[in-house]
Amino acid sequence: MVTSLEVLTCGRTSRKRSRSSLLICSINILLHILANPASAFLHNGRVFVLLQENAVSKKFVFDMTTSRSSHDDFGDTLEAMTVKELRDFLRRSSLNERGLLSRFKLKRELVQYLKENIDSTRQASVLAEIRSDAPKQSTNGCSSTGVQVLTQQNTSVSRTKQTRMPRSNMTLSVKEASFERVFQQYPPLREQRLPGIGEDDIRQTYHPIFEKDHSQLTGDMDIIFVGTASCTPGVSRGVSCTALRMNWNRQALHGVPGAQENSMKSFSGGTWLFDCGECTQLQVQKTVSVRPGKINKIFITHAHGDHSFGLPGLLCLMGQDRDRQNSAPIDIYGPEGLRMWLRVAIRYSVSRIVPKYRVHELKDIPIAPEWEFSKRANRYLYRGLNRRDHQSRQWGSQGLAGEDRVSWISQADKMNLEASSLFGETEGGRDIYPIYDHPMSGDGAPVWEVEDEEDVKVFAAPMSHSIPCVGYVVEEKSKPGRLRDELVTPIVKRNLEALKEAGFKIPMKALAVIKNLPVGSSFSFPDGTTITQEEAVEPPRKGRKVVICGDTASSRAIEGLAMNADVVVHEATNTCLVGIDKDTDLQAATRDAIVHGHSTPFMAGAMAKRVRAKKLVMNHFSARYKGDPSVESISIMMRLEGQAIKASGMTINQVAAAWDFMVLPIRSTKF
């Protein structure tokens, strides 16, 4: 009985009540348990009492509930009400006045206002009014003392650990149903909120997009979503920045007889960033998945601040632990005008700490034909396409340098500010021009061949946005299979001396030669052993393809490059959610997104379907969509995923709405 008394007096301490009221409740319950020992049981620190449906039980329950102060009971009742119920009650009450409801955005503000403005003499009558509109029996079966009360009709309830039990979908509101879907997908959230970032985020473990069976797969390429918001950084999301981490190295063959020294460049992998919005230098310090010292390439999609403002600051962070004299320069790629803008920003701020860098500019990026320049607004506005006029659909000279004489790209090359090694800029920056007749061109738009690292190639294509903007496609070359070391290494070891005499300065490098044998060829050892490429090497692995779109109202120009992509990263800035968004609908929300040069989850899903992508990850969300791992935030993002799934025909295992520091392995498979 002592244990029961301790449990009863300590349970649910968050409710404010006097010691005397707790004592009266405890004594009443203990007396009932003494008279009916079989009616109570203890489990996990909670006492469950089984009562008969009779007059005694009704009086007993009445004694328990009325032992608390009316002020406590009034506050608890308000806390138990939904925001809609509170707003409806306030609207009907005498406290309502013009503009009052618009002042309250949060539930706690409504509760606090009602507590402060309804005096204690009126609380009892108000409480009776609220209860008259409420269901007669609590849905969770808990009395106000924190002791679970089970009637004879509830005897089927399990005596195992009690959690938030799902109700039938027929009795759930839209919000409750969405929460229930979250609990089914993320079971630990039924118990408590679980904070964490990156690999420690609960979504990293339970989200369906993460494959459970990793057999016959590799994990040497990952996407890390450093920032997933649009416009400005917030508490739960940083702005645009996506990292592609390649965890492999390839060294050129040296000291091998017959190998040409320059036949294949070394490839050092590393981390490539796509966009660098403000606060990126803070974001990369919050996760171990992206190390500033490993970043060796940065790709900018367009000049808007939520994609570029973080670049000077990130370079300063990267320069703190790099040897400027001996380290390779950082390669930075982006639209025309980026070179001079970065030069001015670093020179103006006297940022001598930046590492060596060079800028490669994508020249002559056209604005999509559905945008027209407005002299009145002095900017491009979305007008749509005249589908009957083929000429109006052609990608032309809109948005190029010289069209608007006061634009930055028209003036940048005229500025008399030369590069200086004192501020990190080195020679070697290229001007990359578009190819309009490229075999992978889509919708007649140009393609830029941005980079060729032999293992990996990078292409770009224009997006439909209000300023020059591109999306990038990273395409990996198909790789030979894994060398069967258990077969080849013993043969090499017994031929060590003979291999040295044959010209191998380091005999074990024969393993690299064997691994790179052409299909159908063989290698003969000095002792006469011959091994074929098929015997020594596993089947080749198919190269992977990653598509990272910039801001866009249409991705049609990149679809030729994006066909059969392993992962498409597509923006989904805004949408319409029934039950949350009022005074709008999906058609209006879609129109609003398009005229601002953005997309919805439906548009992202449709693009992924057209290119036959294996996975779709959405980012660049409006500030309305929080990125924290709370039930409320996850339920909304699951609804966005549902819209993309509906449009794409994909499954829940193929679509995700990204959160900050999400790490997505891109696994390669055999042919």
C-alpha positions as CSV (number, residue, x, y, z in Angstrom):
1,M,0.0,0.0,0.0
2,V,2.9,2.3,0.6
3,T,4.0,1.9,-3.0
4,S,0.4,2.7,-4.2
5,L,0.3,5.8,-2.0
6,E,3.6,7.1,-3.3
7,V,2.4,6.6,-6.9
8,L,-0.9,8.3,-6.3
9,T,0.7,11.4,-4.7
10,C,3.5,11.7,-7.2
11,G,1.7,10.9,-10.4
12,R,1.2,13.7,-13.0
13,T,2.9,16.4,-11.0
14,S,2.5,18.9,-13.8
15,R,-1.0,19.6,-12.5
16,K,-1.1,22.1,-9.8
17,R,-3.1,21.0,-6.8
18,S,-3.0,21.4,-3.0
19,R,-1.5,18.8,-0.7
20,S,-4.9,18.4,1.1
21,S,-6.8,17.7,-2.1
22,L,-4.2,15.0,-3.1
23,L,-4.4,13.4,0.3
24,I,-8.2,13.2,0.3
25,C,-8.1,11.6,-3.2
26,S,-5.5,9.1,-2.1
27,I,-7.3,8.1,1.1
28,N,-10.6,7.6,-0.8
29,I,-8.9,5.4,-3.4
30,L,-7.0,3.4,-0.8
31,L,-10.3,2.8,1.1
32,H,-11.9,1.5,-2.0
33,I,-8.9,-0.8,-2.8
34,L,-9.0,-2.2,0.8
35,A,-12.6,-3.0,0.4
36,N,-12.1,-4.4,-3.1
37,P,-8.5,-5.7,-3.5
38,A,-9.2,-7.3,-6.9
39,S,-10.3,-4.0,-8.4
40,A,-6.8,-2.5,-8.6
41,F,-3.4,-3.3,-10.1
42,L,-0.1,-1.5,-10.4
43,H,1.9,-1.2,-13.6
44,N,4.8,1.0,-14.6
45,G,4.2,3.5,-11.9
46,R,0.4,3.9,-12.5
47,V,-2.5,2.6,-10.5
48,F,-5.5,1.2,-12.4
49,V,-8.8,0.9,-10.5
50,L,-11.8,-1.1,-11.7
51,L,-15.2,0.3,-10.6
52,Q,-18.7,-1.0,-10.9
53,E,-21.3,1.1,-12.8
54,N,-23.5,1.9,-9.7
55,A,-24.3,4.8,-7.4
56,V,-21.3,4.2,-5.2
57,S,-18.9,4.5,-8.1
58,K,-20.6,7.7,-9.3
59,K,-20.3,9.2,-5.8
60,F,-16.7,8.1,-5.6
61,V,-15.7,9.6,-8.9
62,F,-17.5,12.8,-7.9
63,D,-15.5,13.0,-4.7
64,M,-12.3,12.6,-6.6
65,T,-13.0,15.3,-9.1
66,T,-14.4,17.8,-6.7
67,S,-11.5,17.5,-4.3
68,R,-9.4,19.7,-6.6
69,S,-9.8,23.5,-6.7
70,S,-12.2,24.9,-9.3
71,H,-9.4,27.1,-10.6
72,D,-7.2,24.1,-11.3
73,D,-10.1,22.2,-12.9
74,F,-11.0,25.3,-15.1
75,G,-7.4,25.6,-16.3
76,D,-7.1,21.8,-17.1
77,T,-10.4,21.9,-19.0
78,L,-9.1,24.8,-21.2
79,E,-5.8,23.0,-21.8
80,A,-7.7,19.9,-22.9
81,M,-9.7,21.8,-25.6
82,T,-8.4,22.2,-29.1
83,V,-7.6,25.6,-30.6
84,K,-10.8,25.5,-32.7
85,E,-12.9,24.7,-29.6
86,L,-11.2,27.6,-27.7
87,R,-11.7,30.0,-30.5
88,D,-15.4,29.0,-30.9
89,F,-16.0,29.4,-27.2
90,L,-14.3,32.8,-27.2
91,R,-16.3,33.9,-30.3
92,R,-19.6,33.0,-28.4
93,S,-18.6,34.6,-25.1
94,S,-19.2,38.2,-23.9
95,L,-15.4,38.7,-24.0
96,N,-15.4,38.7,-27.8
97,E,-14.8,42.1,-29.5
98,R,-13.8,43.2,-33.0
99,G,-10.3,42.0,-33.9
100,L,-9.8,40.0,-30.7
101,L,-9.4,36.6,-32.3
102,S,-6.9,37.7,-34.8
103,R,-4.5,38.6,-32.0
104,F,-4.1,35.0,-30.9
105,K,-1.9,32.7,-33.0
106,L,-1.0,30.0,-30.4
107,K,-3.2,27.9,-28.1
108,R,-1.3,29.0,-24.9
109,E,-2.2,32.6,-25.7
110,L,-5.9,31.7,-25.9
111,V,-5.8,29.8,-22.6
112,Q,-3.9,32.5,-20.8
113,Y,-6.4,35.2,-22.0
114,L,-9.4,33.2,-20.8
115,K,-7.7,32.4,-17.4
116,E,-7.0,36.1,-16.9
117,N,-10.3,37.5,-18.0
118,I,-12.8,35.0,-16.4
119,D,-12.9,35.6,-12.7
120,S,-13.2,32.8,-10.2
121,T,-16.9,33.5,-9.4
122,R,-17.8,32.8,-13.1
123,Q,-15.5,29.9,-13.7
124,A,-17.9,27.3,-12.3
125,S,-20.7,28.4,-14.6
126,V,-18.4,28.6,-17.6
127,L,-17.0,25.2,-16.8
128,A,-20.6,23.8,-16.8
129,E,-21.3,25.4,-20.1
130,I,-18.1,23.8,-21.7
131,R,-18.9,20.4,-20.2
132,S,-22.5,20.5,-21.5
133,D,-21.1,20.7,-25.1
134,A,-18.4,18.1,-24.5
135,P,-18.7,14.2,-24.7
136,K,-20.1,12.7,-21.5
137,Q,-17.2,10.3,-21.1
138,S,-13.5,11.0,-21.4
139,T,-12.0,9.3,-24.4
140,N,-8.8,8.3,-22.6
141,G,-10.5,7.0,-19.5
142,C,-8.4,9.0,-17.1
143,S,-9.8,10.7,-14.0
144,S,-8.5,14.1,-12.9
145,T,-6.2,12.6,-10.2
146,G,-4.0,10.8,-12.7
147,V,-5.4,7.3,-11.7
148,Q,-6.8,5.3,-14.7
149,V,-10.4,4.5,-13.9
150,L,-11.8,1.5,-15.9
151,T,-15.5,0.8,-15.9
152,Q,-16.9,-2.8,-16.1
153,Q,-17.5,-2.1,-19.8
154,N,-13.8,-1.4,-20.3
155,T,-12.5,-4.7,-18.8
156,S,-11.0,-5.7,-22.2
157,V,-8.3,-3.0,-22.0
158,S,-4.9,-4.7,-21.7
159,R,-3.0,-4.4,-18.4
160,T,0.3,-4.0,-20.3
161,K,2.1,-0.7,-20.7
162,Q,-0.4,2.1,-21.6
163,T,0.5,4.4,-24.5
164,R,-1.5,6.7,-26.7
165,M,-3.9,4.2,-28.3
166,P,-5.0,4.8,-31.9
167,R,-8.7,5.4,-32.3
168,S,-10.7,4.2,-35.3
169,N,-10.1,6.4,-38.3
170,M,-13.9,6.9,-38.4
171,T,-13.7,9.0,-35.2
172,L,-10.5,11.0,-36.0
173,S,-10.3,14.5,-37.2
174,V,-8.1,15.3,-40.2
175,K,-5.3,16.5,-37.8
176,E,-5.7,13.5,-35.6
177,A,-5.6,11.1,-38.6
178,S,-2.4,12.7,-39.8
179,F,-0.8,12.4,-36.3
180,E,-1.8,8.7,-36.2
181,R,0.0,8.2,-39.5
182,V,3.1,9.8,-38.0
183,F,2.9,7.4,-35.0
184,Q,2.6,4.4,-37.2
185,Q,5.7,5.4,-39.2
186,Y,7.7,6.7,-36.2
187,P,6.6,4.5,-33.2
188,P,8.9,6.1,-30.6
189,L,7.1,9.5,-31.0
190,R,4.1,7.9,-29.2
191,E,6.1,8.1,-26.0
192,Q,8.1,11.3,-26.3
193,R,9.6,13.9,-28.6
194,L,13.0,12.7,-29.7
195,P,15.5,15.5,-30.6
196,G,18.6,15.0,-32.7
197,I,20.2,16.0,-36.0
198,G,21.8,14.1,-38.9
199,E,22.2,10.5,-38.1
200,D,20.6,10.9,-34.7
201,D,17.3,12.3,-36.1
202,I,14.5,9.8,-35.7
203,R,13.6,10.3,-39.3
204,Q,17.0,9.0,-40.3
205,T,16.1,5.6,-38.8
206,Y,12.4,5.3,-39.6
207,H,11.8,7.2,-42.8
208,P,10.8,4.7,-45.5
209,I,13.2,6.1,-48.1
210,F,16.1,4.5,-46.3
211,E,16.7,1.0,-47.5
212,K,16.8,-1.8,-44.9
213,D,18.6,-4.4,-47.0
214,H,22.1,-3.2,-48.0
215,S,23.3,-6.4,-49.4
216,Q,24.9,-6.1,-52.9
217,L,25.0,-2.4,-52.4
218,T,27.8,0.2,-51.8
219,G,27.7,3.4,-49.8
220,D,30.4,5.5,-51.2
221,M,28.2,8.4,-52.4
222,D,25.9,10.3,-50.1
223,I,23.7,13.4,-50.3
224,I,23.6,15.6,-47.2
225,F,20.9,18.3,-47.0
226,V,22.6,21.1,-45.2
227,G,19.8,23.6,-45.7
228,T,16.3,23.0,-46.9
229,A,14.4,26.3,-46.6
230,S,13.7,29.1,-49.0
231,C,14.1,32.8,-48.7
232,T,15.6,33.2,-45.2
233,P,17.0,30.8,-42.6
234,G,14.8,29.9,-39.6
235,V,15.1,28.0,-36.3
236,S,14.4,24.6,-37.8
237,R,15.8,25.0,-41.3
238,G,18.8,26.7,-43.0
239,V,18.5,28.0,-46.5
240,S,19.6,26.2,-49.7
241,C,22.7,24.1,-49.5
242,T,23.0,20.5,-50.6
243,A,26.2,18.4,-50.3
244,L,27.3,15.5,-52.5
245,R,29.9,13.5,-50.7
246,M,32.0,11.0,-52.7
247,N,33.9,8.7,-50.4
248,W,36.4,7.2,-52.8
249,N,39.8,8.0,-54.3
250,R,41.4,6.9,-57.5
251,Q,45.1,7.3,-58.1
252,A,46.8,7.4,-61.5
253,L,49.0,4.4,-62.3
254,H,52.7,5.2,-61.7
255,G,55.6,2.8,-61.7
256,V,53.8,0.3,-63.7
257,P,55.4,-1.0,-67.0
258,G,53.5,0.1,-70.1
259,A,51.3,2.6,-68.2
260,Q,51.1,6.1,-69.6
261,E,51.7,8.6,-66.8
262,N,48.9,11.0,-68.0
263,S,46.5,8.3,-69.3
264,M,44.2,8.8,-66.3
265,K,44.0,11.6,-63.8
266,S,43.8,11.1,-60.1
267,F,40.4,11.6,-58.6
268,S,40.2,12.6,-55.0
269,G,36.4,12.5,-54.4
270,G,35.7,14.9,-51.6
271,T,32.5,17.0,-50.9
272,W,30.8,19.1,-53.5
273,L,28.3,21.8,-52.4
274,F,25.3,22.9,-54.5
275,D,24.2,26.4,-53.5
276,C,25.5,28.2,-50.4
277,G,22.8,30.3,-48.8
278,E,23.4,32.5,-45.8
279,C,24.2,30.7,-42.6
280,T,25.8,27.8,-44.5
281,Q,29.0,28.3,-42.5
282,L,27.0,27.7,-39.3
283,Q,25.1,24.7,-40.7
284,V,28.2,22.8,-41.7
285,Q,29.5,23.1,-38.2
286,K,26.4,21.5,-36.8
287,T,27.0,18.2,-38.5
288,V,29.9,15.7,-38.8
289,S,28.7,14.7,-42.2
290,V,30.1,17.8,-43.9
291,R,33.7,18.9,-43.0
292,P,34.8,22.3,-44.3
293,G,38.3,20.8,-45.0
294,K,36.8,18.2,-47.4
295,I,34.9,20.7,-49.6
296,N,36.6,21.1,-52.9
297,K,33.9,22.2,-55.3
298,I,30.9,24.6,-55.0
299,F,28.2,24.9,-57.6
300,I,25.8,27.9,-57.5
301,T,22.4,27.6,-59.3
302,H,21.6,31.3,-59.4
303,A,22.3,34.6,-57.7
304,H,19.4,35.0,-55.3
305,G,20.7,35.5,-51.7
306,D,19.2,32.3,-50.3
307,H,21.5,30.4,-52.7
308,S,24.7,32.6,-52.7
309,F,25.0,34.9,-49.6
310,G,26.8,32.2,-47.6
311,L,29.7,31.8,-50.1
312,P,32.1,34.5,-48.8
313,G,31.6,33.4,-45.2
314,L,32.0,29.7,-46.0
315,L,35.3,30.4,-47.8
316,C,36.6,32.2,-44.7
317,L,35.7,29.2,-42.6
318,M,37.3,26.8,-45.1
319,G,40.5,28.9,-45.1
320,Q,41.2,28.6,-41.4
321,D,42.6,25.0,-41.6
322,R,44.0,25.0,-45.1
323,D,47.6,25.5,-46.3
324,R,47.1,28.1,-49.0
325,Q,50.6,27.4,-50.5
326,N,50.3,23.6,-50.9
327,S,46.5,22.9,-51.2
328,A,44.6,22.7,-54.4
329,P,42.3,25.7,-55.2
330,I,38.6,25.4,-54.5
331,D,36.6,25.3,-57.8
332,I,33.5,27.4,-57.8
333,Y,30.9,27.2,-60.6
334,G,28.0,29.5,-61.3
335,P,26.1,31.9,-63.6
336,E,27.8,34.8,-65.3
337,G,28.8,37.6,-63.0
338,L,29.7,35.3,-60.0
339,R,33.5,35.9,-60.5
340,M,33.3,39.7,-60.1
341,W,30.7,39.5,-57.3
342,L,32.8,37.2,-55.2
343,R,36.0,39.2,-55.9
344,V,34.2,42.4,-54.8
345,A,32.8,40.8,-51.6
346,I,36.2,39.4,-50.5
347,R,38.1,42.5,-51.4
348,Y,35.6,44.8,-49.7
349,S,35.7,42.8,-46.5
350,V,39.5,42.4,-46.7
351,S,39.1,38.7,-46.2
352,R,42.7,37.5,-46.6
353,I,41.9,34.2,-44.8
354,V,40.0,32.7,-47.7
355,P,41.7,29.6,-49.4
356,K,42.9,29.6,-52.9
357,Y,39.9,29.5,-55.3
358,R,39.0,30.0,-58.9
359,V,35.6,30.7,-60.5
360,H,34.2,29.0,-63.6
361,E,31.3,31.0,-65.1
362,L,28.4,29.6,-67.1
363,K,27.9,32.1,-69.8
364,D,24.8,33.2,-71.7
365,I,22.2,31.5,-69.5
366,P,18.8,32.4,-71.0
367,I,15.6,33.0,-69.1
368,A,12.8,30.6,-70.1
369,P,10.5,31.9,-72.9
370,E,7.5,32.0,-70.5
371,W,9.1,35.0,-68.8
372,E,8.9,38.5,-70.2
373,F,10.8,41.6,-69.2
374,S,8.5,44.4,-67.8
375,K,9.9,47.9,-68.2
376,R,7.5,49.2,-65.7
377,A,8.5,46.7,-63.0
378,N,12.1,46.6,-64.3
379,R,12.3,42.8,-63.9
380,Y,11.0,39.6,-65.5
381,L,7.4,38.5,-64.9
382,Y,5.8,35.2,-65.6
383,R,3.4,35.5,-68.6
384,G,3.1,31.8,-69.6
385,L,3.5,30.2,-73.0
386,N,1.5,30.6,-76.1
387,R,1.3,27.0,-77.1
388,R,0.1,27.9,-80.6
389,D,3.1,30.1,-81.4
390,H,6.1,27.8,-81.7
391,Q,8.4,30.8,-82.0
392,S,7.4,32.0,-78.5
393,R,8.5,28.6,-77.1
394,Q,12.1,28.9,-78.2
395,W,14.9,29.5,-75.7
396,G,16.7,32.6,-77.0
397,S,18.6,35.7,-75.7
398,Q,16.3,36.7,-72.8
399,G,18.3,37.6,-69.7
400,L,21.7,37.7,-71.3
401,A,24.4,40.2,-70.6
402,G,23.7,43.5,-72.4
403,E,19.9,43.2,-72.6
404,D,19.4,45.2,-69.5
405,R,22.3,47.8,-69.4
406,V,22.1,48.4,-65.7
407,S,22.0,44.7,-64.6
408,W,25.0,43.2,-62.8
409,I,25.9,40.8,-65.5
410,S,26.0,43.7,-68.1
411,Q,28.3,45.7,-65.9
412,A,30.5,43.1,-64.3
413,D,33.0,42.6,-67.1
414,K,33.5,46.4,-67.4
415,M,34.7,46.8,-63.8
416,N,38.4,47.5,-63.4
417,L,39.1,45.1,-60.5
418,E,41.8,42.5,-61.3
419,A,42.2,39.2,-59.6
420,S,44.7,39.1,-56.7
421,S,46.4,36.1,-55.1
422,L,46.5,38.1,-51.8
423,F,42.8,37.5,-51.6
424,G,42.8,33.9,-52.7
425,E,41.8,34.1,-56.4
426,T,44.1,32.1,-58.7
427,E,44.4,31.6,-62.4
428,G,42.5,28.9,-64.2
429,G,38.9,30.0,-64.0
430,R,37.1,29.1,-67.2
431,D,34.2,30.6,-69.2
432,I,31.8,27.8,-70.1
433,Y,29.5,28.4,-73.0
434,P,26.2,26.7,-73.8
435,I,25.7,23.9,-76.5
436,Y,22.4,24.2,-78.2
437,D,22.6,21.1,-80.3
438,H,23.7,18.8,-77.4
439,P,22.3,15.3,-77.8
440,M,20.9,15.5,-74.2
441,S,19.2,18.9,-74.7
442,G,15.6,19.1,-73.6
443,D,12.9,21.4,-75.1
444,G,15.5,23.0,-77.4
445,A,17.3,24.5,-74.4
446,P,21.1,24.6,-74.2
447,V,23.4,22.3,-72.1
448,W,26.6,23.2,-70.4
449,E,29.4,20.6,-70.0
450,V,30.6,21.9,-66.7
451,E,33.2,19.5,-65.5
452,D,34.8,16.2,-66.4
453,E,36.7,14.3,-63.7
454,E,36.7,11.1,-65.7
455,D,35.0,9.2,-62.9
456,V,32.3,11.9,-62.7
457,K,30.9,14.4,-65.2
458,V,28.8,17.4,-64.4
459,F,26.3,19.0,-66.8
460,A,23.9,22.0,-66.4
461,A,20.7,23.1,-68.0
462,P,18.5,26.2,-67.6
463,M,15.6,26.4,-65.2
464,S,12.4,28.5,-65.5
465,H,13.0,31.3,-63.0
466,S,12.9,35.1,-62.8
467,I,16.6,35.4,-63.2
468,P,19.3,33.2,-65.0
469,C,19.2,29.9,-63.1
470,V,20.5,26.4,-63.8
471,G,20.1,22.9,-62.5
472,Y,23.0,20.4,-62.3
473,V,23.3,16.8,-63.2
474,V,26.2,14.7,-61.8
475,E,26.8,11.5,-63.7
476,E,29.1,8.8,-62.6
477,K,31.0,6.6,-65.0
478,S,30.2,2.9,-64.7
479,K,32.8,1.2,-62.6
480,P,34.5,-2.1,-62.8
481,G,33.5,-4.6,-60.2
482,R,35.4,-5.4,-57.0
483,L,38.7,-7.2,-57.3
484,R,38.5,-10.7,-55.9
485,D,41.5,-10.2,-53.5
486,E,41.2,-13.7,-52.1
487,L,42.0,-15.1,-55.5
488,V,44.5,-12.6,-56.9
489,T,46.6,-11.6,-53.9
490,P,48.1,-15.0,-53.2
491,I,49.3,-15.2,-56.9
492,V,50.9,-11.8,-56.7
493,K,52.7,-12.6,-53.4
494,R,54.3,-15.7,-54.8
495,N,55.6,-13.7,-57.8
496,L,56.9,-10.6,-55.9
497,E,60.6,-10.9,-57.0
498,A,59.7,-11.8,-60.6
499,L,57.4,-8.8,-60.8
500,K,60.2,-6.5,-59.7
501,E,62.4,-7.9,-62.4
502,A,59.6,-7.4,-64.9
503,G,59.5,-3.7,-64.2
504,F,57.0,-3.3,-61.3
505,K,58.7,-1.0,-58.9
506,I,56.0,-1.9,-56.3
507,P,54.9,-5.4,-57.2
508,M,51.5,-5.1,-55.3
509,K,50.5,-2.5,-57.9
510,A,49.9,-5.4,-60.2
511,L,46.5,-5.7,-58.4
512,A,45.5,-2.3,-59.9
513,V,46.5,-3.3,-63.4
514,I,44.5,-6.5,-63.1
515,K,41.5,-4.6,-61.7
516,N,41.5,-2.3,-64.7
517,L,41.9,-5.0,-67.4
518,P,39.5,-4.6,-70.3
519,V,36.7,-7.1,-70.5
520,G,37.8,-10.3,-72.3
521,S,41.6,-9.7,-71.6
522,S,43.9,-11.6,-69.2
523,F,47.1,-11.1,-67.2
524,S,50.0,-13.6,-67.2
525,F,52.3,-13.8,-64.2
526,P,56.0,-14.7,-64.5
527,D,55.4,-18.2,-63.1
528,G,53.1,-18.9,-66.0
529,T,49.8,-18.4,-64.1
530,T,47.2,-16.6,-66.3
531,I,44.1,-15.0,-64.9
532,T,41.3,-13.5,-66.9
533,Q,39.4,-10.3,-66.2
534,E,36.2,-12.2,-65.6
535,E,37.9,-14.4,-63.0
536,A,39.7,-11.6,-61.2
537,V,37.0,-8.9,-61.1
538,E,33.3,-9.0,-60.1
539,P,30.7,-7.7,-62.6
540,P,30.7,-4.0,-63.2
541,R,28.6,-1.5,-61.2
542,K,26.3,0.9,-63.0
543,G,27.2,4.6,-62.8
544,R,24.9,6.7,-60.7
545,K,23.1,9.9,-61.7
546,V,22.1,12.7,-59.3
547,V,20.0,15.7,-60.4
548,I,19.9,18.9,-58.3
549,C,17.4,21.4,-59.7
550,G,17.6,25.1,-59.0
551,D,14.5,27.2,-58.3
552,T,12.1,26.6,-61.1
553,A,8.5,26.7,-62.3
554,S,9.4,24.1,-65.0
555,S,12.2,21.6,-65.2
556,R,11.6,20.5,-68.8
557,A,15.0,21.8,-70.0
558,I,16.9,19.4,-67.8
559,E,14.8,16.3,-68.4
560,G,16.9,15.0,-71.2
561,L,20.0,15.0,-68.9
562,A,18.0,13.6,-66.0
563,M,16.5,10.5,-67.6
564,N,16.7,7.4,-65.3
565,A,18.3,9.4,-62.5
566,D,19.0,7.6,-59.2
567,V,17.9,10.7,-57.2
568,V,16.2,13.9,-58.3
569,V,16.4,16.8,-55.8
570,H,13.6,19.1,-56.7
571,E,12.2,22.2,-55.0
572,A,8.7,22.2,-53.6
573,T,8.3,25.7,-52.2
574,N,4.6,25.8,-51.5
575,T,1.3,23.9,-51.9
576,C,-2.2,23.9,-50.5
577,L,-3.1,21.6,-47.5
578,V,-6.8,21.0,-46.8
579,G,-7.7,21.8,-43.2
580,I,-4.6,24.1,-42.8
581,D,-4.7,26.6,-45.6
582,K,-7.8,28.7,-45.7
583,D,-9.1,31.1,-48.4
584,T,-7.2,29.3,-51.1
585,D,-7.2,26.0,-53.1
586,L,-4.6,23.9,-54.9
587,Q,-5.1,25.7,-58.2
588,A,-4.5,29.1,-56.7
589,A,-1.5,27.8,-54.7
590,T,0.0,26.3,-57.8
591,R,-0.5,29.5,-59.8
592,D,1.1,31.5,-57.0
593,A,4.1,29.2,-56.9
594,I,4.6,29.3,-60.7
595,V,4.4,33.1,-61.1
596,H,7.2,33.4,-58.5
597,G,9.3,30.8,-60.4
598,H,8.7,27.9,-58.0
599,S,7.1,24.5,-57.8
600,T,4.7,22.4,-55.7
601,P,5.1,18.8,-54.6
602,F,2.7,17.8,-57.4
603,M,5.0,19.5,-59.9
604,A,8.1,17.9,-58.5
605,G,6.4,14.4,-58.6
606,A,5.3,14.9,-62.2
607,M,8.9,15.7,-63.2
608,A,10.3,12.7,-61.4
609,K,7.7,10.5,-63.2
610,R,8.7,11.9,-66.6
611,V,12.4,11.2,-66.2
612,R,11.7,7.8,-64.5
613,A,13.7,8.7,-61.4
614,K,14.3,6.0,-58.8
615,K,14.0,8.4,-55.9
616,L,12.7,12.0,-55.4
617,V,13.7,14.3,-52.5
618,M,12.0,17.7,-52.2
619,N,13.6,20.8,-50.6
620,H,13.5,24.6,-50.6
621,F,10.4,24.8,-48.5
622,S,8.4,27.9,-47.4
623,A,8.9,29.1,-43.9
624,R,5.4,27.7,-43.2
625,Y,6.8,24.2,-43.2
626,K,8.9,23.6,-40.1
627,G,11.8,21.1,-40.2
628,D,11.9,19.9,-36.6
629,P,11.1,16.3,-35.7
630,S,7.9,17.1,-33.9
631,V,4.7,15.2,-34.6
632,E,3.1,18.4,-36.0
633,S,5.9,19.2,-38.4
634,I,6.4,15.6,-39.6
635,S,2.6,15.2,-40.2
636,I,2.6,18.2,-42.5
637,M,5.7,17.0,-44.4
638,M,4.2,13.6,-44.8
639,R,1.2,15.2,-46.5
640,L,3.6,17.0,-48.9
641,E,5.2,13.6,-49.6
642,G,1.8,12.2,-50.3
643,Q,1.1,14.8,-52.9
644,A,4.4,14.0,-54.7
645,I,3.7,10.3,-54.5
646,K,0.3,10.8,-56.1
647,A,1.7,12.8,-59.0
648,S,4.8,10.5,-59.5
649,G,3.3,7.1,-59.1
650,M,6.1,6.3,-56.7
651,T,5.9,4.5,-53.4
652,I,6.6,5.9,-49.9
653,N,10.0,4.2,-50.1
654,Q,11.0,6.5,-53.0
655,V,9.9,10.0,-51.9
656,A,11.0,12.2,-49.1
657,A,10.6,15.8,-48.0
658,A,14.1,16.6,-46.8
659,W,15.0,18.0,-43.4
660,D,18.3,19.7,-42.4
661,F,21.2,17.2,-42.1
662,M,19.3,14.4,-43.7
663,V,21.9,11.9,-45.1
664,L,20.8,9.9,-48.1
665,P,23.2,7.1,-49.3
666,I,23.1,6.6,-53.1
667,R,23.9,3.0,-53.6
668,S,25.1,1.5,-56.8
669,T,24.0,-1.8,-58.1
670,K,25.4,-4.4,-60.5
671,F,24.4,-4.4,-64.2
